[in-house]
Amino acid sequence: MAPTGFEPVAWVDNMTDQRLTVTVTAAAELPGISRGMAYGCVRTGELPSVRLGGRILVPRQSLDELLGVGGNGARAA
């Protein structure tokens, strides 16, 4: 397989797990929805978000609650 120019690094996953917010694109990947649908959910308020400068970020805690998972990624009862 030819290199793509971007090779994921293990510490990036660890750093993402520690962040309090994620991008809308990253938030879309967790439930398996499209990026466009995620931005639509932000626009309607269905997906809580904060705007910092020109960036739209989704609080990780809100996303976990919305998906019904605990902080460690386990499904809540």
N, C-alpha and C positions, 0 to 999 in steps of 0.2 A: 504494500500500500504506500502510495506517495505521501510525503509529509504535506500537511495542509498549511503549515506556517503557524498553527496554533496547537500546541500540545498542552492538555490540562495538567496542572501540577497539583499534587495531593494537598499542599497547604492552602490552596485556594478554596477547596471544599471546606476545610476546617475554619478558615476565616469567614466564609459565608455563613456557616453555622453560628458564629458568634456575633454577627451583625444584628443590629436592632431593626434595620430596614432592608428591603431588597428592591430591586428595580421592578417595574411592571413586567418586563420580559421574563425575569426570573420567577416572579410570582405566577405567571401564566404557565410555566413549565411544571410546577408542583401539582396542580390538579389536571394537567394535560389539556389546557384550553389554548386557543390561538392567542397571539399577541394582540390582535385587533379586538378580540372578544374581551380580553383583560382590560384594555383601554376603555372599551365601552362600559364595562362594569365600574371602572373608576369614574367615568363621566356621570353615570346614574347614581353613584354612591353605594352601589352594591358591594364594591371592593373598597374598603377604607384606604385612604391615601393621604400623604402630606406632600406639599410642594416646597422644595428648598431651591431657591434660585429658579433655574429652568428645568430642574429635575423633578419627576414625580416618583415618590418612593412609597412603598407599602410597608407599614409596620409589621414585623414578623409575628408579633403576638396576635394581631388582628387576623392575619392570614391563618395562623395555627387554629385560632378559635373558629374561624369560618369553616375550615376543613375538618374540625373536630379532632384535632391531634394535640397531644401534649407537647411540651417543650422539647422532649427527646425524640419526637417523631412518631411516638406510639399513639394509636387511636385512643381517644378518651372513651370511657364507658358510658 
